[in-house]
Each structure stands twice: as C-alpha cells, then as structure tokens.
Amino acid sequence: MNPMNVFKLKSLLERFKENHPKVPLFFQAATGTLQEGSIIEIKVITTDNKTIVTNMKINSEDMALLEELKNLK
C-alpha cells in the first residue's frame, strides 16, 4: 500500500472521529462483547425515508480479522 494513501486514510479517519465521536466508542464497546455467533445489524434510513437493513452472523474468520484489527492500534 502506498504510504501517502495510508497517511490520507489516517487523516480521514481522524476527521470522521471528530465529526462522529460516538461511533468509535460504540465500536470499541461492541468489539469487546462480540463472539462467534453474534449478529451485527446495519440500518440506513435515507433522507426520503427509505430503509435499508442487512445483518451478518460473526464466524471464526471474522473474529480472527477483528483480533488483527485490534492489534493495529
């Protein structure tokens, strides 16, 4: 990965945290409670009031990915 892209991504993530401080806190709390078999649901409500919902059941590969992401801090 291009180091400049990594720097840009880090800057964008920092800006996101500033704009939405509760989101990273939510993910930190959720990550600590996730286990294989947990279900994550994502819901989007558009400005014209349409709703899109999806969910996923966490498997062992997902748990391994989450562990790797935690170690990147």
Contact map, one row per residue, 1 for C-alpha under 8 A:
1110110000000000000000000000000000000000000000000000000000000000000000000
1111110000000000000000000000000000000000000000000000000000000000000000000
1111111000000000000000000000000000000000000000000000000000000000000000000
0111111100000000000000000000000000000000000000000000000000000000000000000
1111111110000000000000000000000000000000000000000000000000000000000000000
1111111111000000000000000000000000000000000000000000000000000000000000000
0011111111100000000000000000000000000000000000000000000000000000000000000
0001111111110000000000000000000000000000000000000000000000000000000000000
0000111111111000000000000000000000000000000000000000000000000000000000000
0000011111111100000000000000000000000000000000000000000000000000000000000
0000001111111110000000000000000000000000000000000000000000000000000000000
0000000111111111000000000000000000000000000000000000000000000000000000000
0000000011111111100000000000000000000000000000000000000000000000000000000
0000000001111111110000000000000000000000000000000000000000000000000000000
0000000000111111111000000000000000000000000000000000000000000000000000000
0000000000011111111110000000000000000000000000000000000000000000000000000
0000000000001111111110110000000000000000000000000000000000000000000000000
0000000000000111111110000000000000000000000000000000000000000000000000000
0000000000000011111110000000000000000000000000000000000000000000000000000
0000000000000001111111110000000000000000000000000000000000000000000000000
0000000000000001111111111000000000000000000000000000000000000000000000000
0000000000000000000111111100000000000000000000000000000000000000000000000
0000000000000000100111111110000000000000000000000000000000000000000000000
0000000000000000100111111111000000000000000000000000000000000000000000000
0000000000000000000011111111100000000000000000000000000000000000000000000
0000000000000000000001111111110000000000000000000000000000000000000000000
0000000000000000000000111111111000000000000000000000000000000000000000000
0000000000000000000000011111111100000000000000000000000000000000000000000
0000000000000000000000001111111110000000000000000000000000000000000000000
0000000000000000000000000111111111000000000000000000000000000000000000000
0000000000000000000000000011111111000000000000000000000000000000010000000
0000000000000000000000000001111111000000000000000000000000000000000000000
0000000000000000000000000000111111100000000000000000000000000000000000000
0000000000000000000000000000011111110100000000000000000000000000000000000
0000000000000000000000000000000011111100000000000000000001000010000000000
0000000000000000000000000000000001111100000000000000000011110010000000000
0000000000000000000000000000000000111110000000000000000011100000000000000
0000000000000000000000000000000001111111000000000000000011000000000000000
0000000000000000000000000000000000001111100000000000001111000000000000000
0000000000000000000000000000000000000111110000000000001111000000000000000
0000000000000000000000000000000000000011111000000000111100000000000000000
0000000000000000000000000000000000000001111100000000111000000000000000000
0000000000000000000000000000000000000000111110000011110000000000000000000
0000000000000000000000000000000000000000011111000011100000000000000000000
0000000000000000000000000000000000000000001111101111000000000000000000000
0000000000000000000000000000000000000000000111111110000000000000000000000
0000000000000000000000000000000000000000000011111100000000000000000000000
0000000000000000000000000000000000000000000001111100000000000000000000000
0000000000000000000000000000000000000000000011111110000000000000000000000
0000000000000000000000000000000000000000000011111111000000000000000000000
0000000000000000000000000000000000000000001111001111100000000000000000000
0000000000000000000000000000000000000000001110000111110000000000000000000
0000000000000000000000000000000000000000111100000011111000000000000000000
0000000000000000000000000000000000000000111000000001111100000000000000000
0000000000000000000000000000000000000011110000000000111110000000000000000
0000000000000000000000000000000000000011100000000000011111000000000000000
0000000000000000000000000000000000011111000000000000001111100000000000000
0000000000000000000000000000000000111111000000000000000111110110000000000
0000000000000000000000000000000000011000000000000000000011111110000000000
0000000000000000000000000000000000010000000000000000000001111111000000000
0000000000000000000000000000000000000000000000000000000000111111100000000
0000000000000000000000000000000000000000000000000000000001111111110000000
0000000000000000000000000000000000110000000000000000000001111111111000000
0000000000000000000000000000000000000000000000000000000000011111111100000
0000000000000000000000000000000000000000000000000000000000001111111110000
0000000000000000000000000000001000000000000000000000000000000111111111000
0000000000000000000000000000000000000000000000000000000000000011111111100
0000000000000000000000000000000000000000000000000000000000000001111111110
0000000000000000000000000000000000000000000000000000000000000000111111111
0000000000000000000000000000000000000000000000000000000000000000011111111
0000000000000000000000000000000000000000000000000000000000000000001111111
0000000000000000000000000000000000000000000000000000000000000000000111111
0000000000000000000000000000000000000000000000000000000000000000000011111
